[in-house]
Amino acid sequence: MLEKKHHRIWLIGGTSESRELAIALIKAQIACLISVTTETARSLYPQDPLIQVWVGKINPTQINSFVQQQDIAAILDASHPFAREISQLAIATAANNQLPYLRYERPHTLTISGHNDSAPQLSQNSSSVLYLDNFDTLIAGDYLTGHRVLLTIGYRHLSLFRPWQQNCTLFARILPSINALQAALDAGFTPNRIIAIRPPLTLDFERSLLSHWQISLLVTKASGQAGGEQIKHQLARELNLQLLIIKRPPINYPQQTSDISVSVQFCHQAVT
């Protein structure tokens, strides 16, 4: 007689929050498969018999067989707030396979007092914060002209800024990877306007970089405290910088939480 498999949680990882969730699941004695996209991300997680780290890009055409072969009982989505594609794919897969789905969403960072999402425009001479719905709105508008701009947005959207290389002075902070560096070079960034470093970064380091490059406008994503957003708010106020933040993409999650204990309880119910 074949031994019955133990049901596992599919934890969509690659973030610092997913590490915290993995540790919590280990303590609760809940087995999980953690998916990440790079070998570097594998090192985020402790070695334990209850967890397996799967490295690779999820193929949409094979995802249904993936959850069946991996004996997935539920999906706990702790992917990056801007990883819209994998979240949408996970939601659809959960529905197709009648699996429980829970989104673990990192908390939003509070804005600086006096500034909010509805700020009408960036002032040329004063510190301000502006939220935009997406990168298309940023590229189509006249927000960057004449500024010394630091982009801390990852590498996937750098190509959008190539037409702006002649209208402002652009700098990019990216992860130290071949793909990221090549994307920056292809987008027209010269080596002296690229810094490749892995977060988290200290407040002092961020301050020194902004001062060294004489940045007047900082562009980032609404990635929460784990993405260093709070530090950028603080430095914008301290250095009288203009801060432009791209909002998180809107996704209709079936259910979500920012509470690790709620996530663990969800997983426990799914495997018992």
Beta strands, then each sheet from edge to edge (+ up, - down):
strand 1: 8-12
strand 2: 32-36
strand 3: 51-55
strand 4: 72-77
strand 5: 101-104
strand 6: 128-132
strand 7: 148-152
strand 8: 169-174
strand 9: 194-196
strand 10: 217-221
strand 11: 242-246
strand 12: 256-257
sheet 1: 3+ 2+ 1+ 4+ 5+ 12+
sheet 2: 6+ 11+ 10+ 7+ 8+ 9+
end
